[in-house]
Amino acid sequence: MSGAPNNLFTYDKPTCHNFSENAHDALLDKNLQTQLSRITREGFQQKRKNAMDRLDEFDILRDRAKEIKSDVLKNLDAYLEIFEQNVIAAGGKVHWAASANDAREIILKICQDHNAKTVTKGKSMVSEEIGLNHYLEQHAIRAVETDLGEYILQLKNEPPSHIIAPAFHIAKSEVEDVFRQHHTNLDSGRDISEPKQLLNEAREILRDDFINADVGITGANMLIAETGSALIVTNEGNGDLTQSLPPVHIALSSIEKIVPTLEDASTLLRVLARSATGQDITVYTTFFTGPKRTPDLDGPKEFHLVLLDNGRSTTLGSEFSEALRCIRCGACMNHCPVFGSVGGHAYGWVYPGPIGSVLTPLMVGMDEAHTLPDASTLCGRCEAVCPVRIPLPKLLRRHRVRSYDAGKQSLLAKIGLGAWVFVATKPKLYHSIAGFKVRAWKMFAGKRTRFSWLPFLGGWTDGRDFPAPTGKTFMDLWKQKNK
C-alpha cells in the first residue's frame, strides 16, 4: 500500500484522527455515494434478511455461536495449545507472533528460506493489519493478490474499504480503466465493458501466477483445535489455488479465530455466510490440515501456521473482550447508517464500521483513533444483526468514556456536553426550553416540510435535507394519552 493517495491510510499510517475530514470528503464524493447506495439498493441488508427468513433456527444458532466464541475466549490458552499440538501432529509448523513486526519477519524468513520471488495471496484482513505486501516488496518478493477485489485494489494502490467486499467502493467503469492501464500486453481494442469479461481477463492474468508461485499465503476464517485444521471460505476458488498449488503454504491468523471442534465450525459456518452475503453457504469452504500426504493428489510440501497476537491478549483481559468474538462477516457495517454514508476509507484504518470503531482504538491507540467511537448513532442495528451478538453500542459507549476521561474532546464539544448536562438534569428547565424550540421551529418552518440549508447545520444539509417539525411533540402526545 505504499504510495497511496494522501486521503487514504496505510497500515502504519492511520488517518483515524481525520475522520471528520474524511467523512466530509466522502459525503461530497458522488461516485462513492452511488456505490454506497448499493448496500440497500442491491443488497447486503435484504439478502441477509432473506437468508435469515429461510432458516427458522437462525437466532438459536446465533445464541450457540455466541456461546462457542465466549467459551473460546475464556479458555483461549488451552485451545491454542491443543491446536498447536494437532497442527504439528499433522506435519505442519506453528509460529507464534507477538506483534505485527514479528509476523512479518517470520513470513519473510520462510519465503527467503525457499528463495521465493513470487507469492500468491488469498484475501486476508490480518495481512492488511500487518502491512505484509509492502514488507515483502521491500525485500524483493512480489506479492500478488488473487481475490478479484483485492487484485483490483492492488493495481489501484488502495487499501480495502470493506472486510468482505474490499473493492465495494469502485465502479465497474473504473475497473475497466485500471485493467487497460496495467494489462498492456493485451489487445488495446478488446471489449471488457461487462463484469464477466473483466473477470475472465483477471483469470487469464492471474493464471501464470497461480502456477508459478513459490509460496501461497492465505488467512483463516477459523482454526479448529480438535483437528489442527485451518478453514477458509471464498466465492472465487482463489483461496484453494493459493494454498494447494505452491510448494509452501503459509496460513496467517489471529489467535482468537480458534474454535474447539468441527461441529462448532459447522455452527459458525451456518451463520457466517448468511450474515455476510445472504448465502446459505459460500461457494468454497476449504479445510487444510498439514502439508500434502503421500496419497494426496495435490497440496503443499510444507504447511506453516502463523498465529498473531498484536495486542489481542491485552484486549482479552479487558472490558472490550467481547469484541474478540467477531467472525468478520461485515454485517455490522452493512447495516450501519454511518458506514453507509461515508464508506470504509473514512475510518482511516484496516477495520471500518462499528466493529472497527471498537477494535481500532485498541490496536492503534486512543490518541490516533479517539474520533471513531463517535462515528456512530448508537442506533443498535449493528448489535441486532451481529451473528455472535457482540454488544457493539455498549463497547462504543465505553470507548467514549475513555476518550472523555483522556481529554480527547474538543473545547466546543466539552462546552456543549456541559450545557446539555446542566439542562437535562433539570426537568422543568429542559421541558420549557424544548417546548420553546419546537414552537420557534414551527413558526420558522411555516408550510415547509424540510430544509435544504440551515445555518450551523451544513454537515447535515450538505448531504440530505433537514426535516421540519410537524404535528405535536412527544411530550404533548404523552400528556394527551395519560390525561
C-alpha positions as CSV (number, residue, x, y, z in Angstrom):
1,M,0.0,0.0,0.0
2,S,3.0,2.3,-0.3
3,G,2.4,5.5,-2.2
4,A,-1.4,5.5,-1.6
5,P,-3.2,8.8,-2.1
6,N,-2.9,11.3,0.8
7,N,-6.5,10.9,1.8
8,L,-6.1,7.1,2.3
9,F,-4.4,5.2,5.1
10,T,-1.6,2.8,5.1
11,Y,-1.2,0.1,7.7
12,D,1.4,2.0,9.6
13,K,0.0,5.5,9.0
14,P,-3.7,5.6,10.1
15,T,-5.9,8.6,9.3
16,C,-8.4,7.9,12.0
17,H,-7.7,11.3,13.6
18,N,-9.0,12.9,10.4
19,F,-12.4,11.0,10.5
20,S,-14.4,14.2,10.3
21,E,-12.5,15.5,7.3
22,N,-12.5,12.0,5.7
23,A,-16.3,11.7,6.2
24,H,-16.9,15.2,4.8
25,D,-14.9,14.3,1.6
26,A,-16.8,11.0,1.3
27,L,-20.2,12.7,1.5
28,L,-19.2,15.0,-1.3
29,D,-17.9,12.2,-3.5
30,K,-20.7,11.5,-5.9
31,N,-19.2,8.3,-7.3
32,L,-18.7,6.9,-3.8
33,Q,-22.2,7.8,-2.8
34,T,-23.5,5.9,-5.9
35,Q,-21.6,2.8,-4.9
36,L,-22.6,3.0,-1.3
37,S,-26.3,3.1,-2.3
38,R,-25.8,-0.5,-3.4
39,I,-25.8,-1.6,0.2
40,T,-29.5,-1.1,0.4
41,R,-30.4,-0.9,-3.3
42,E,-28.9,-4.3,-4.3
43,G,-28.4,-5.9,-1.4
44,F,-26.5,-6.9,1.7
45,Q,-29.3,-6.0,4.0
46,Q,-32.1,-7.6,2.1
47,K,-30.1,-10.7,1.2
48,R,-29.3,-11.2,4.9
49,K,-32.9,-10.9,5.8
50,N,-33.9,-13.4,3.1
51,A,-31.3,-15.9,4.3
52,M,-32.5,-15.4,7.9
53,D,-36.1,-15.9,7.0
54,R,-35.2,-19.2,5.2
55,L,-33.8,-20.7,8.4
56,D,-36.2,-20.9,11.3
57,E,-33.4,-21.7,13.8
58,F,-31.2,-18.7,12.8
59,D,-31.5,-16.9,16.2
60,I,-30.9,-20.2,18.1
61,L,-27.7,-20.7,16.0
62,R,-26.6,-17.1,16.9
63,D,-27.0,-17.9,20.6
64,R,-24.9,-21.1,20.1
65,A,-22.3,-19.2,18.1
66,K,-22.0,-16.6,20.9
67,E,-21.6,-19.5,23.4
68,I,-18.9,-21.1,21.3
69,K,-16.8,-17.9,20.9
70,S,-17.3,-16.9,24.5
71,D,-16.1,-20.3,25.7
72,V,-13.0,-19.9,23.4
73,L,-12.1,-16.6,24.9
74,K,-12.4,-17.9,28.4
75,N,-10.1,-20.8,27.6
76,L,-8.1,-19.5,24.8
77,D,-4.7,-20.6,26.1
78,A,-5.8,-24.2,26.4
79,Y,-7.4,-24.3,22.9
80,L,-4.3,-22.8,21.3
81,E,-2.1,-25.4,22.9
82,I,-4.4,-28.2,21.7
83,F,-4.4,-26.6,18.2
84,E,-0.6,-26.3,18.1
85,Q,-0.2,-30.0,19.1
86,N,-2.6,-31.2,16.4
87,V,-1.0,-29.0,13.7
88,I,2.4,-30.5,14.5
89,A,1.0,-34.0,14.6
90,A,-0.4,-33.4,11.1
91,G,3.1,-32.4,9.8
92,G,2.7,-28.6,10.0
93,K,4.7,-25.9,11.8
94,V,3.3,-23.3,14.1
95,H,4.9,-19.9,14.6
96,W,3.9,-17.5,17.4
97,A,4.0,-13.8,16.6
98,A,3.5,-11.3,19.4
99,S,3.5,-8.3,17.2
100,A,2.9,-7.3,13.6
101,N,6.7,-7.0,13.0
102,D,7.2,-10.5,14.4
103,A,4.7,-11.9,12.0
104,R,6.2,-10.1,9.0
105,E,9.7,-11.3,9.9
106,I,8.5,-14.9,10.4
107,I,6.8,-14.9,7.0
108,L,9.7,-13.2,5.3
109,K,12.2,-15.8,6.6
110,I,10.0,-18.7,5.4
111,C,9.9,-17.1,2.0
112,Q,13.6,-16.4,1.9
113,D,14.4,-20.0,3.1
114,H,12.7,-21.2,-0.1
115,N,14.2,-18.5,-2.4
116,A,10.7,-17.2,-3.1
117,K,10.4,-14.5,-5.7
118,T,6.6,-14.6,-6.2
119,V,3.9,-15.1,-3.5
120,T,0.2,-15.5,-4.2
121,K,-2.2,-14.3,-1.6
122,G,-5.8,-15.0,-0.7
123,K,-7.8,-12.2,0.9
124,S,-6.6,-11.7,4.5
125,M,-7.5,-8.7,6.6
126,V,-4.8,-9.8,9.1
127,S,-2.2,-9.4,6.3
128,E,-3.6,-5.9,5.8
129,E,-3.3,-5.3,9.5
130,I,0.5,-6.1,9.5
131,G,1.2,-4.5,6.1
132,L,2.6,-7.7,4.7
133,N,2.6,-6.9,1.0
134,H,4.6,-3.8,1.4
135,Y,7.1,-5.5,3.6
136,L,7.6,-8.4,1.2
137,E,8.1,-6.0,-1.7
138,Q,10.7,-4.1,0.3
139,H,12.6,-7.4,0.4
140,A,12.3,-8.1,-3.4
141,I,9.4,-10.6,-3.1
142,R,6.5,-9.9,-5.4
143,A,3.1,-10.4,-3.6
144,V,0.1,-10.9,-5.8
145,E,-3.4,-10.6,-4.5
146,T,-5.7,-13.2,-6.1
147,D,-9.1,-12.3,-4.7
148,L,-10.6,-10.2,-7.5
149,G,-11.5,-7.2,-5.3
150,E,-8.1,-7.2,-3.7
151,Y,-6.4,-7.6,-7.1
152,I,-8.2,-4.5,-8.3
153,L,-7.2,-2.6,-5.2
154,Q,-3.6,-3.7,-5.6
155,L,-3.5,-2.3,-9.1
156,K,-5.0,0.9,-7.9
157,N,-2.7,1.0,-4.9
158,E,-5.5,1.4,-2.4
159,P,-6.4,-0.4,0.8
160,P,-9.7,-2.3,1.2
161,S,-12.8,-0.3,2.2
162,H,-14.9,-3.3,3.4
163,I,-13.8,-6.6,5.0
164,I,-15.8,-8.9,2.7
165,A,-16.1,-6.8,-0.4
166,P,-12.8,-4.9,-0.4
167,A,-13.4,-3.1,-3.7
168,F,-17.0,-2.3,-3.0
169,H,-16.4,1.5,-3.5
170,I,-15.1,1.1,-7.0
171,A,-17.4,1.3,-10.1
172,K,-17.2,-1.1,-13.0
173,S,-16.0,1.6,-15.3
174,E,-13.1,2.3,-13.0
175,V,-12.1,-1.4,-13.1
176,E,-12.0,-1.3,-16.9
177,D,-9.8,1.8,-16.8
178,V,-7.4,0.1,-14.3
179,F,-7.2,-3.1,-16.4
180,R,-6.4,-1.2,-19.6
181,Q,-3.7,0.8,-17.7
182,H,-2.0,-2.3,-16.3
183,H,-2.7,-5.1,-18.7
184,T,-0.8,-3.5,-21.5
185,N,0.2,-6.8,-23.1
186,L,-3.4,-7.5,-24.2
187,D,-5.2,-6.2,-27.2
188,S,-6.0,-2.5,-26.6
189,G,-9.2,-2.9,-28.7
190,R,-10.6,-5.7,-26.6
191,D,-14.1,-5.3,-25.1
192,I,-14.1,-5.5,-21.3
193,S,-17.1,-3.4,-20.6
194,E,-19.0,-6.3,-18.9
195,P,-18.3,-7.9,-15.5
196,K,-17.8,-11.3,-16.9
197,Q,-15.2,-10.0,-19.4
198,L,-13.4,-8.3,-16.6
199,L,-13.4,-11.5,-14.5
200,N,-12.1,-13.6,-17.4
201,E,-9.3,-11.1,-18.0
202,A,-8.3,-11.3,-14.4
203,R,-8.3,-15.1,-14.5
204,E,-6.1,-15.0,-17.6
205,I,-3.6,-12.7,-16.0
206,L,-3.5,-14.5,-12.6
207,R,-3.3,-18.0,-14.0
208,D,0.5,-17.9,-14.5
209,D,1.0,-16.5,-11.0
210,F,-1.1,-19.3,-9.5
211,I,1.0,-21.9,-11.4
212,N,4.5,-20.3,-10.8
213,A,4.2,-19.0,-7.3
214,D,6.9,-20.1,-4.9
215,V,4.7,-19.6,-1.7
216,G,1.0,-19.2,-1.1
217,I,-0.4,-17.2,1.8
218,T,-3.9,-17.3,3.0
219,G,-5.8,-16.1,6.0
220,A,-8.0,-18.3,8.1
221,N,-11.7,-17.8,9.0
222,M,-11.4,-20.5,11.7
223,L,-8.8,-22.6,13.4
224,I,-10.1,-26.0,14.6
225,A,-8.4,-27.1,17.8
226,E,-9.7,-30.7,17.6
227,T,-8.0,-31.5,14.3
228,G,-5.3,-28.8,13.8
229,S,-7.1,-27.7,10.7
230,A,-7.5,-24.2,9.3
231,L,-10.6,-23.1,7.4
232,I,-11.2,-20.5,4.7
233,V,-14.4,-19.5,3.0
234,T,-14.4,-18.0,-0.5
235,N,-16.6,-17.5,-3.5
236,E,-13.9,-17.4,-6.2
237,G,-11.8,-20.5,-5.6
238,N,-8.7,-18.4,-5.5
239,G,-8.0,-19.5,-1.9
240,D,-7.9,-23.1,-3.0
241,L,-5.4,-22.4,-5.7
242,T,-3.3,-20.3,-3.4
243,Q,-3.0,-22.9,-0.8
244,S,-2.7,-26.1,-2.9
245,L,-0.5,-25.2,-5.9
246,P,2.7,-23.7,-4.4
247,P,5.2,-25.9,-2.6
248,V,4.8,-23.9,0.6
249,H,1.6,-22.7,2.2
250,I,1.5,-20.1,5.0
251,A,-1.7,-19.5,6.8
252,L,-1.8,-16.3,8.8
253,S,-4.4,-15.9,11.5
254,S,-5.0,-14.0,14.7
255,I,-5.2,-16.1,17.9
256,E,-9.0,-15.6,18.6
257,K,-10.0,-17.4,15.4
258,I,-9.9,-20.8,17.3
259,V,-13.0,-23.0,17.6
260,P,-12.9,-26.2,19.6
261,T,-14.4,-28.8,17.2
262,L,-15.5,-29.4,13.7
263,E,-19.1,-29.3,14.9
264,D,-18.5,-25.9,16.3
265,A,-17.1,-24.8,13.0
266,S,-20.2,-26.1,11.3
267,T,-22.4,-24.0,13.6
268,L,-20.4,-20.8,12.8
269,L,-20.5,-21.5,9.1
270,R,-24.3,-21.6,9.2
271,V,-24.4,-18.0,10.5
272,L,-21.3,-16.6,8.8
273,A,-22.3,-16.6,5.1
274,R,-25.9,-15.8,5.9
275,S,-24.8,-12.7,7.8
276,A,-22.2,-11.7,5.3
277,T,-23.6,-12.1,1.9
278,G,-27.0,-13.7,2.4
279,Q,-25.8,-17.1,1.0
280,D,-26.7,-20.3,2.8
281,I,-23.0,-21.2,2.5
282,T,-20.1,-19.8,0.5
283,V,-19.2,-21.4,-2.9
284,Y,-15.9,-22.8,-1.5
285,T,-15.4,-23.9,2.1
286,T,-11.9,-25.3,2.4
287,F,-10.3,-27.2,5.3
288,F,-6.5,-27.7,5.2
289,T,-4.7,-29.9,7.7
290,G,-0.9,-30.0,7.4
291,P,1.1,-30.5,4.2
292,K,0.5,-32.9,1.4
293,R,0.5,-36.6,2.4
294,T,1.8,-39.5,0.3
295,P,-1.6,-40.5,-1.2
296,D,-2.8,-36.9,-1.8
297,L,-3.0,-35.7,-5.4
298,D,-2.2,-32.1,-4.6
299,G,-1.2,-29.8,-1.8
300,P,1.9,-28.0,-0.4
301,K,5.0,-29.8,0.7
302,E,5.2,-27.6,3.7
303,F,2.5,-26.0,5.8
304,H,3.2,-23.1,8.2
305,L,0.6,-21.5,10.6
306,V,1.5,-18.0,11.9
307,L,-0.5,-17.1,14.9
308,L,-0.7,-13.3,15.5
309,D,-1.4,-11.7,18.9
310,N,-0.8,-8.0,18.1
311,G,-2.5,-6.7,21.3
312,R,-5.3,-9.2,21.4
313,S,-4.2,-10.9,24.6
314,T,-4.4,-7.5,26.3
315,T,-7.9,-6.9,25.0
316,L,-8.8,-10.4,26.1
317,G,-8.5,-9.4,29.8
318,S,-10.2,-6.0,29.3
319,E,-13.8,-4.7,29.3
320,F,-13.6,-4.9,25.5
321,S,-13.0,-8.7,25.3
322,E,-16.4,-9.4,23.7
323,A,-15.2,-7.7,20.5
324,L,-12.9,-10.7,20.0
325,R,-15.9,-12.8,19.3
326,C,-16.1,-11.2,15.8
327,I,-16.1,-13.6,12.9
328,R,-15.6,-10.9,10.3
329,C,-18.9,-11.2,8.5
330,G,-19.3,-7.5,7.9
331,A,-23.0,-7.4,8.8
332,C,-22.5,-4.6,11.3
333,M,-21.1,-2.3,8.6
334,N,-23.7,-3.4,6.0
335,H,-26.4,-2.1,8.4
336,C,-24.7,0.9,9.9
337,P,-26.1,4.3,8.7
338,V,-22.7,5.9,9.2
339,F,-20.7,3.4,7.2
340,G,-23.5,3.5,4.6
341,S,-23.0,7.3,4.3
342,V,-19.2,7.6,4.3
343,G,-17.7,4.1,3.3
344,G,-14.8,2.3,4.8
345,H,-11.8,4.5,3.9
346,A,-13.2,7.4,6.1
347,Y,-12.5,5.3,9.2
348,G,-8.8,5.6,8.5
349,W,-7.5,2.1,9.2
350,V,-7.9,-1.6,8.3
351,Y,-11.2,-2.4,10.1
352,P,-14.1,0.0,9.3
353,G,-17.6,0.2,10.5
354,P,-18.9,-0.4,14.1
355,I,-16.5,-3.3,14.8
356,G,-13.6,-1.2,13.5
357,S,-14.6,1.7,15.8
358,V,-14.3,-0.7,18.7
359,L,-11.1,-2.5,17.6
360,T,-9.1,0.3,16.1
361,P,-8.6,2.3,19.3
362,L,-7.5,-0.9,21.0
363,M,-5.0,-1.6,18.2
364,V,-3.6,1.8,17.2
365,G,-4.3,3.7,20.4
366,M,-6.8,6.2,21.6
367,D,-4.6,9.2,20.6
368,E,-5.0,8.2,17.0
369,A,-8.5,6.7,17.0
370,H,-10.4,8.7,19.6
371,T,-12.8,10.1,16.9
372,L,-14.1,6.6,15.8
373,P,-16.3,5.8,18.8
374,D,-18.2,9.0,18.0
375,A,-18.8,7.7,14.4
376,S,-22.0,6.0,15.4
377,T,-25.6,7.0,16.0
378,L,-25.8,4.1,18.6
379,C,-29.0,3.1,16.8
380,G,-28.2,-0.6,17.7
381,R,-28.6,-2.1,14.3
382,C,-25.0,-3.4,14.5
383,E,-25.8,-5.4,17.6
384,A,-29.1,-6.6,16.2
385,V,-27.6,-8.2,13.2
386,C,-24.3,-9.5,14.7
387,P,-24.2,-13.3,14.4
388,V,-22.3,-13.7,17.6
389,R,-24.2,-10.9,19.4
390,I,-21.4,-8.5,20.2
391,P,-22.8,-5.6,22.2
392,L,-21.2,-3.0,19.9
393,P,-23.1,0.1,21.2
394,K,-22.1,-0.7,24.8
395,L,-18.5,-1.1,23.8
396,L,-18.6,2.2,21.8
397,R,-20.0,4.0,24.8
398,R,-17.2,2.6,26.9
399,H,-14.7,4.0,24.4
400,R,-16.4,7.4,24.6
401,V,-16.0,7.4,28.3
402,R,-12.3,6.6,27.9
403,S,-11.9,9.3,25.3
404,Y,-13.6,11.9,27.6
405,D,-11.5,10.8,30.6
406,A,-8.4,11.2,28.4
407,G,-9.4,14.7,27.5
408,K,-9.7,14.0,23.8
409,Q,-12.9,16.0,23.2
410,S,-12.6,19.5,21.6
411,L,-13.3,22.5,23.8
412,L,-16.6,23.1,21.8
413,A,-17.7,19.5,22.5
414,K,-16.9,19.9,26.2
415,I,-18.9,23.1,26.4
416,G,-21.8,21.6,24.5
417,L,-21.8,18.5,26.7
418,G,-21.6,20.6,29.8
419,A,-24.6,22.7,28.7
420,W,-26.6,19.6,27.9
421,V,-25.9,18.0,31.3
422,F,-26.9,21.3,33.0
423,V,-30.2,21.4,31.2
424,A,-31.0,17.7,31.1
425,T,-30.7,17.3,34.8
426,K,-33.3,20.0,35.4
427,P,-36.6,18.6,34.0
428,K,-38.7,21.7,34.2
429,L,-36.0,23.8,32.5
430,Y,-35.5,21.0,29.9
431,H,-39.2,20.8,29.0
432,S,-39.6,24.6,28.8
433,I,-36.6,25.0,26.5
434,A,-37.7,22.1,24.4
435,G,-41.2,23.4,24.1
436,F,-39.9,26.9,23.1
437,K,-37.6,25.4,20.5
438,V,-40.4,23.4,18.9
439,R,-42.7,26.4,18.7
440,A,-39.9,28.5,17.3
441,W,-39.1,25.8,14.7
442,K,-42.7,25.6,13.6
443,M,-43.0,29.3,13.2
444,F,-39.8,29.4,11.2
445,A,-40.7,26.5,9.0
446,G,-44.2,27.8,8.1
447,K,-45.6,25.4,5.5
448,R,-42.2,23.8,4.6
449,T,-41.7,20.2,5.5
450,R,-37.9,20.2,5.1
451,F,-34.9,22.5,4.8
452,S,-32.2,22.1,2.1
453,W,-30.0,24.5,4.1
454,L,-29.7,25.7,7.7
455,P,-27.1,27.8,9.4
456,F,-24.6,25.8,11.5
457,L,-26.0,22.5,10.2
458,G,-24.1,22.3,6.9
459,G,-22.7,18.9,8.0
460,W,-26.2,17.6,7.7
461,T,-27.7,19.6,4.9
462,D,-24.8,19.2,2.6
463,G,-25.8,15.5,2.2
464,R,-29.5,15.5,3.0
465,D,-32.5,17.7,3.8
466,F,-33.3,18.5,7.4
467,P,-36.9,17.7,8.3
468,A,-39.1,20.4,9.7
469,P,-41.1,19.6,12.8
470,T,-44.7,18.5,12.2
471,G,-47.6,17.7,14.5
472,K,-47.4,17.5,18.3
473,T,-44.3,16.8,20.3
474,F,-43.8,13.5,22.0
475,M,-44.4,15.1,25.4
476,D,-47.6,16.7,24.2
477,L,-48.8,13.3,22.9
478,W,-47.7,11.6,26.1
479,K,-49.7,14.1,28.2
480,Q,-52.7,13.7,25.9
481,K,-52.6,9.9,26.2
482,N,-52.3,10.0,30.0
483,K,-54.9,12.5,30.9
